[in-house]
């Protein structure tokens, strides 16, 4: 024993730090929480399972014939999907050839795993389509809108009538051949919609039918000056 060292002196390590005679307890790293992977939103397998053909589109889309629509829709409902929207499209002036003039797109969505699939049905002018109302009640007003604006008839719909345009308006406004015309449209209670005045209001060149002009949205708007940066910059 070195007489110059105190009796209770601890041995020094390589770095000159006192070492304890008892080793420290090993540090157990805390477990890394496992974050479950988000469910896949890919519906390629689902389309194959339903026996449908995938369409080339920006969103996942499957082609369905009118006669197979109910079977595919019921299968999707059994998988937990719901009907979100139904739209009609007129391709008569489209630059690329399409199988038929019209297409009806049903937007089908799963509220839990957020998968989305569009069902596209091609139709000729005058060709009917089975209503999805027996499967999803949400089809009621959605199909009425397509019937009103595009002229597609849905068989089996419980109340297929106009929902947006006046009863006495002839034609379907979203068809490409619907005349934009210059004839004032008569609404109930004697109100008229003059096309020229309506367009003038939309373009913002003058007050037009609505009494609004451009972004001012305050009638004539001459009493309102555009915002100006205060002197010296923003306060």
Buried (B, 14 or more C-beta within 10 A) or exposed (E): EEEEEEEEEEEEEEEEEEEEEEEEEEEEEEEEEEEEEEEEEEBEEBBEEBEBEBBEEEEBBBBBEBEBBBEBBBBBBEBEBEBBEBBBBBBEEEEEEEEEBBBBBBBBBBEEEEBBBBBBBBBEEEBEBBBBBBBBEBBBEBBBBBBBBBBBBBEBBEEBEBBEBEEEBEEBBBBEEBEEEEEBBEEEEEEEEBBEBBEBBEEEEEBBBEEBBEEBEEEEBEEEEEEEEEEEEEE
